[in-house]
Amino acid sequence: MLTRQKVLHLILALLKEGDICLISSGKALRSELCSEADRKSIGRMAEIIGNIYDSYDYLLSPEFAESLRGKSEKYCEVRSSLERAPQKKKVRKEEFIAAVRRLQQDKRIYDLVDSSRHAEIDEVVDLLSNLDLPAE
């Protein structure tokens, strides 16, 4: 049975594999799994999450800004430089994915995503909560 949590897992699995287009094309969700309205909502959720993931930059996050508050300019430069390392970027994207996976349990995602994108996260949360599917 499809649940809201499984929808998040499906979106994230396809995103990580580069196959997120399978949701918008309708190939990932058969009509037996959910209603047409839910498929459209899931497609929109996938689009938003994919767009944020593709342009994700931890340096723009409220969490990163807070970690620099009151620190010296030199400290800020070094910390920013460390965050730009490919391995660190990979870790931060994994944190983003983990936060999306936990959308129903906590709101950590808001600490990790640029505040200019919080309205998009709100839309995902609304779409998820309005799916005609059980939570878990």
N, C-alpha and C positions, 0 to 999 in steps of 0.2 A: 504494500500500500504506500502511495506517495504521501509524504508529510512535508510540512514547511521546512523542517530541518533537512530533509533529503533534497529538497529543491535547492537549498543553499549549497549542499555538498555537490550536487550535480553541476550547478553553475561554476563552482570553484574548480572542480575536476576538469571540466571542459576548458575553462580559462587557462589552467596550468598547461594543458596539452595543446593549446592553440586552436581548439575546436569550438569556441564559444558560438560561432555562426550556426552550429547545429540546432541551437535553441531557437534563434530567430527564424530559421528556415522551417521549423516545425518537425525536423527529423528526430529530435531527441525526446519529444513528448508525444506519445500516441493519444488519441482521443479517449481511450479507455482509462487513462491515468488521471486526467483532469478535464475540466470544462474548457470550452473555447476562451471564455473570459479569463480563466486562470492561466491558460497558455499565453495569452497576450500580456498579462501582468508579469509572468515569469520572463517573457522575452524582454520586456522593458527593464526588469531588474537586472537581467544579464547584460543588457546594453550599458546601463549606468555603472555597474560594477566593473565591467570590462574597460570602459572609458577611464574610470578613476585609476584602475590598476595600470593601464598602459602609460599614464602620465604621472604615476605616483612618485612623490618626492618627499621623503621624510623631513628634509630640511625646512619644508613649509608647514610642518605640523605644529599644532599648539604644544604638544609634548616637548618637541625640540626647542621651541622658543622659550618655554618655561625653564628648561634645563640650562639655558644661557643667561637667564635673568640675573643681573648683578655680577656677572663674570667679567673678567678683563677682556679687552679687545683681542689680545694674543690668544687667550684661552678659546674664545669664540672662533677665531681663525683655524686653530689647530683642530678643534672639535668638528668644525664644518669640513675640513679637509679629510679627516678620518671617516666621516659619514659618506663621503663621495667615493670611497674605495669600492670596487665592484663586489667584493665579498660582503661588505656591510650593506650595500644596496640590496643584495639578494636576501640577507637576513631580514631587512626591514620590509621587503615585499612579502616574505613569509609571515611576518607579524601582522601585516595588513590582512592577508588571507585568513589567518587564525581569528582576527577580530571580526571579519565578515561571518565566518563560521559560527561565531558566538553572538550574533546580532540579537537573538531571542533571549539570551541570558544576561548580557551586559552591554554597555555603550562605549566600550573602549575605542571603538572605531572613530569616535569623534575626537579623541586625543591624537589619533594617527593621521587624520586627513585634514588638509588645508581647510580652514574655516569657510573659505569661499565655496567649498563643495558640500557643506553640511546640509544644505537644502536637498541636494541629490541623495544624500544618505537618508534624510527624513522621508523622501519619496520611496526609497527601497523599503524602509521600515513599514511605511503605510501599505505599500503593495503586498508585502509579506504578510502583514497582520490581516489583510482583507482577503487572502486566498481562502477558498472554500475547501481547505484541507486541515487535517489535525496538526497541531503544533509539533508533536513528536511521533 
